[in-house]
Amino acid sequence: MPERSVVTRIAPSPTGMMHIGTARTALYNWLYARHTGGKFLLRIEDTDRERSTAEAVEVIFEGLKWLGLEPDEPPVFQVARAERHRQAADELLARGGAYRDYMTPEELEAERELARAEGRVVRSPWRDRAPNNAPDRPFVVRLKCPLDGETLIDDQVKGPVRFENRNLDDLILLRTDGTPTYNLAVVVDDHDMGVTHVIRGDDHLNNAARQTLIYQGLGWDAPVWAHLPMIHGPDGKKLSKRHGAQAVSEFADLGYLPEAMRNYLAKLGWGHGDDEIFSDAQAMAWFDVRDVVSAPARLDWDKLNHLNNHYIRQADPQRLTELVVGILKSRDWRLKSTDKAVLERTVPLVREGAKTLLDLADAVVFVLKTRPLELPEKARGLLGEETLGRLDRLRQDLSGAPAWEVPPLEARIRAFAEREGVGIGKFGPALRMVLAGGSPAPDLASALVSLGRDESLARIADALSLAR
């Protein structure tokens, strides 16, 4: 095949959620197009009119947009190309690569039973009959497969895969109502879109043999094939609901960042040495579909959480704040006009241990509480007379702090503990409880900075007043 600029595509069916396997397939197509300086296209395979919905189409658009994998050209809708598919079937008929099959349902069932008994595929008696002897009744158009030899799929992931032609049935190209079937539509659309590399799940490997024969029948060059292994759950079994999230939207709702998902999905079946964390630019430079492994990948939540934590720590704080605000609003938090500034100050101080955006949202709740805080029973047990006295002295000491920043406050708290002749553990847990009201909170200095000078001192004063 002459050298052509690389064109890849993702071709999901709009019949439900956008599965994580589809997302990885989209990512690999996108990466390979970027790696080679080619194009990444989108086709919506919506010929199943009973199951295809506008809502599911929107799920695909939103999922790709969230992942940052938007196509280089407007999407192609397969259903709108039915007439072009019929034209291709007519061309195959004219070339002798297809035939009209007039078998009735009863005749077809009888042939199927005979084929099963003889251990062969179905062959229609109309395969070699002259078309001028055709009856006046409905017919399908079938591909006329070779009866001997083999069809070779030189797969970029699986290696050479051979199919004996005698085991390939004469698949239907057009149904009795004239609508095209999947294999015909895919071949025609990929050809017309200029697709050079078909990178998809290995559940389509058998289709590659049949589609190759359609390409040959039409005199077209077949694309380069690359069939990706499936994604399994941690237990090595097919990914299902029992393993947790499966859809792209579910991972978004669970608080994963798209850049973390791109990094993680890239590693599910491909890698670059020992590199675990890499940028999009590095992935584009390194990725080659020929380096994808043929064994199924396993979803590993610990690795995903590790990556997500890395990207949360690297992300722009203002962006994280906007995302956290969205989560809080979804939880029916009524945020005041001043809360966003407080959150922007808090997010960088609490994100270190956040595995997800949901964790991050949990970690900022303490700054949003309104005074006076209701202290849990555990706090009252920590607030004995000695501790209350110490907190009162600490409050007075902190009020004189010239800089309300983490390093000087850390030093001030340590110096206070030394003057008191105790470890920070003697009053630290009580101080954290007083500042956060029992909610998760960061280290003491970070909690103080998050709250601000006035709010911090007021919360300590409230606790002293309530406990005495």
N, C-alpha and C positions, 0 to 999 in steps of 0.2 A: 504494500500500500504506500503511495507517495506520502512524503512528509507533509503533515497538515498541522496547523495551529491547534493546540489542545482545546477541546470543548467538553466539559463534563456537565452532568445534570443530576438533579434529585427529582424523583417522580412519585410522590406520595399519593395515595387515594384518600379523598376527603370523607372518610366513613367513621371517624371517631377521634380519639386522642392522637397526638403526635408522640409516638413511642421513642424512648431513649435510643433504641437501635436505629430508627430513622434519623434521629439527630446526629448520631455518629456517622452514618452514611453521608449525610449532608456535609458534615465537617470534613470528611476525607475527600469528597468531591471538590469542596471549596479550597482545601489546602493544596490539592494537586493542581487545580487550575491556577492558583496563585504561584505555586512553585514553578510552573512551566510558562507563566505569562499568558495563560489562556483565559477562557471564559467559563463562568459557572452559571448554569441556567436552571430554571424551575418549570416543571410541567405538572399540572394537576390532572391526575388520571381519574376523571369523574364520569366514566362511561357507565358505571353502576348507578343508574338514576334512582333506584329505590333506596339505596343506602347513602348516597352522596348528599351532603347538606351544605348550605351556605355557611352555617355555623362552623362546620368542620373545616371548610376552606379557610375561614378566618383564623381558626386554631393553628393551621399550618403557617399562615402569614405571620401571626404573632409569635409563634415558636421560633421561626427562623430569624425574625427581627430581634427577639430577645437574645438569641445566641450570637447575634452579630454576623449572620450568614446570609445576608440578603443577596439575591441574584443580580447578575449584571444586565439583564434585560427583563422586560415585563413578562409575567408568567404566561405559559401556553396552556389553554384548557382543551383537553383531549376531545371532549364531547363536541366541540365546535368544528372538529376536523373530520367528522364522519364521512362526508362526501369524498374527501381526499383519500381516506382509507378504502372506500369502495372503488375509487379509480385505480388504486394499486392492485386490488383483487382482480379487476378487469384486465389489467396489464399482465398479471400472472396467468390468467386464463388464456390470453392471446399468445403468451410465450410457451404455453404447454406446461407450465409449472403448477397449475391448479386445475380442478375439474368440478363440475356441478354434480352433486350427489343427490339423487332422487329417492333414496331409501325411505320408506315409511317408518314410523316409530316401531312398528311390529317387526319389520324386516331388520331394522338396526338391532333390536334386542336379540333376535335370532342369530345374527352375525356375531354379536358379543358373546353369546353362549358358546357358539362354535369356536370362536377365537380362544376363549378360555380353555375349552377342552383340548384344543390343538397346541396350546402354549405359544400363541402368537398374538400380535396386535390386530386390531380391527382393520380390514381392508374392504372397501366398498366394491361391489360388482360394477359400479358406474365409473370406476377409475379409468378403464380402458375402452369404454363404449363410445361410439360416435355420438356427438351431441345432437345430431339431427334425428336421432331415434328417441329423444327425450319425451316423457309423458307431460301432460299439462297438470302439474301439481307442484306444491312447494319443494324447494331444494335448498341445500346449503352448499357453500363453496369450500372445498377442501384443498389443502396443499398436497401436491403430488410428490411425496418423499421418495428418494432413491430406495430401491429394494436391496441393494448390496453395498459393500464398502462401509466406510465409517466417516463420521463427522468429528473433526478435531477441534476442541476448544483449548487454545493455548492461553490458559488463565494466568494472570499476573500474580495471583495469590496461591491458587491451588496447583499450579503447574499444568502440564499437558493432561487433558481429560478427553478420553475417546468414547464415542457413542456409536454402537453398531446401528447402521441405518435400518436394518430389518426390525429393530426393536422400537423404532420411532413411528408412531401412527400418523396417518394423514389427518393432521389436526384441522379443525374447522376454522376458516378465515372469516366467512360471512354467515350469519345465522339465516334462518328462513325468512325473517322479516327484513333482511338486508343490513342489519347492524353488525359492525365489525367486532371481532373478538380481541381479547387482550394482546395476544402475540402479534397479530397483524398490526394493530394500532401502535404498539410500542416500536416496532421496526420502522414503520413509515414515519412516525414522529421523530424518532432519533435521527433517521436519515435526513429529513427535511430541516431539522434544527442544527444539523452539522455536528452532531455528537460524535466525538472520536473515541472516547473512553467511557464505557458503561461500568461504573463502580457501584455495586449493590450487594444485598445480602445473598448468602450462598443458598438460600431457599429458591433462588432463581437459576441455579446452575443448570438444571435440566431444561429450562426454557431457552437457555443460550444455544443449545443444539438445534432446537426447532427454529429459533429466530435466525440462526446462521443459514439454515436452508431457505428461509424466506429471502434473506439478503441475496443469496446465490441465485434464487429463482428470478429476482428482479434485476440481476446484473449489477448490484451495488456492493461496495466494499463494506465488510462487516467491521464493527468497531473493535477496539481492544477491550477484552473482557477482564474484569477483576471482581471476584465474588468473595465478600467479606464473611468471616465466621460470625456466629451468633454471639450475643451477650448472655451469659448465664448469671444466676444468683450466686451468692457466696458459697452455697452448698454444691455448686457445680451443675445444678438442674436449671431447666429453662426458666428464664425470668418470669415471675408471675406476681400476683397481688400479695402473696405471703412474704415476698422479699421486700415489700415496701413500695416506694415510688417507682413508677414505670414511665410516666408521661413527662414531657419537658415542662409542662405547666406545674406539675407537682413538685419538681425540683426547684422551680422558681418560688413557689408558695412556701417551700420549706426553708427558704432563705439562702439559697446558693447563688453566687455571683456568676454571670455568664462567662467571664474570663476564666473562672475556676472550672466551670463545666467544659469549656473548650480544651483547657489543659488536660483535664481528667479524661475526657472522651478520646482525645488524641492518643492517650496512653493505653486505652483499652484495645490492644491489638497491634500497636506500633510503638516504637520508642527510638530514642537516639542515645545509644550508650547507656550510661548510668544517670542521665539527666532526668530528674523528676519534675522540676519546675522550669518552664521555658516560656518565652513570650510568643505572641502570634508571629512576629517577624522571624523568630528562630524556627518555629514550626514550619512556616512557609519555606524557609531556606532548606530545611532538612528533609521534609516529607517526600517520600516516594512510595507510591502504592505497592511497588514490588517488595518493599520492606515490611509490609503487613504480614503478621504470622497467620498461619492457617488454622491454628487451634482456637477454640472458643475462648473468649475473655470472661473474666469473673468480676462482677461488681463488688467493689471493696469500699464500704462506707467509711472506714477509718482513713483510708488514703484520700477519699474525697473530702472528708472533714479537715484533714491536714492541709490540703491544697486550698480549701476555701478560707481557712484561717489565715493562710499566707496572703491571699489576695485581699482579705478584709484589712489586714495590717498595712498593706501597700496602697489601698484605695484612697482617693481624695476624700478627706473628712466631710466636705460639704455634700458630696454625692451620697456618702453613707448616711448623713443626717437626713437627707431627703427620703432615702429608702426606709429609714427607721420611722420617720414621721408617717409614711404610708402604712407601715405595719401597725403603729399605735392607733391610727385612725380606724383601721380595720377592726381593732379591738375596742372601739367605741370610746377611746380616750378623747376628752374634750380639751384640746390644747389651747392655752392662752397665747396672746400675741407675743409675749416675752419668752415663751418656752423654747422657740426655735433657737434663739441665741444661746440659751442654757445648754441645749442639746449639742449645738456646734462646739461648745466648750468641753462637753462631757465625752462625746464619742471618741475622740483620740485617746482619752485617758482610760477607757474601759474596753477597748476593742481587742486588747492583747489575747485574752482567753476565749474570745467568741469564735465558735466553730461555724456558726451560721448567722444570718441577719436576725433570725428570731432570738438567738442568744444575745445579740447586741441590743435588740429592743428590750429584752428582759433586764439587761445590765444598766439601762439608763432610767428605769422606772423610779429609782430612789430619788432622783432630782426633781421629779414631777409631783411628788407628794406635797399636799398642802398642810401647813402648820395649824394647830399643833398635831404632831404625829401621834398616832395611837401605838403605844409600845406593846409588843407581845409579852406574854407572861415570862418568857425566858429573859427579856431585858430587865424586868423588875427583879429577877433573881440575881442579876449582875450588879444592880445598883444599890449596894450596901452603903452605909454611912462613910466608910473609908474611901470607897470609889467615888461617891458623890463629891466629897471634899476635893479629891484629886482632880475630878473633871471641872470643878469650879475654878481651881487654881490654873488648870490648863486653859480654860476659856479666857481667863484674864491675861495669861501669857500670850495666847494666840492673838488676842485683840491688839497687841502691840507689834505684831509682825509687820515689818516694813514692806515686804514683798509677798503677795499671796500666789506663790508659784510652788510647784512640786518640790524641787531640790531644797530651797530654803525652809519649807515647811517640814520636810523630812528631817532636816538637821535640827530644827527647833523642837520637834517631838522627841528626838533622841536626847537632846540636851535637857529637856524637861524631865525625862525618865531618870537621867543620871542625877539630877538635883534631888529628885524624890527618893533616890536610892532603890529603885525597883526596875524590873524589866518592863518593856512596853506591853507584854502580855498581861500585866496586872490591870491595865486600864484600856488597852486597845480594843478588845472585844466589846466592852461596854460603849466606848466611843463610836465604834462602827454601828452598833445597834441604835444608838441615839441619833446618829446622822442619817441612817437609812431606814429606820423603822422596821427592821426585819427583812427588808428586800436585799437582794444581792448587791454588793458594793465592792469597789476596787480597794486598793490599799488606802490607808488613812489620808495620806497627803493628797492623793488623786481625788478622793471623795470630797475633801475640803475645797480643793480648787474647782471641782465640778459644781459644787453648791454655791461657791462664792463666799466672800468674807461675811457679809451680813447674814445670809441664810444659815451658814454654818454656826455662827455664834448664837443666832436666835434659836436654832434647834437644840443646842446644848442647854441654853437657858430654859427652854420649855421643859426639857427632861428633868432638870434640877428642880423646877417648880412643881412638876407633877409628882415626882418621887418623894418629895418631902412633906 
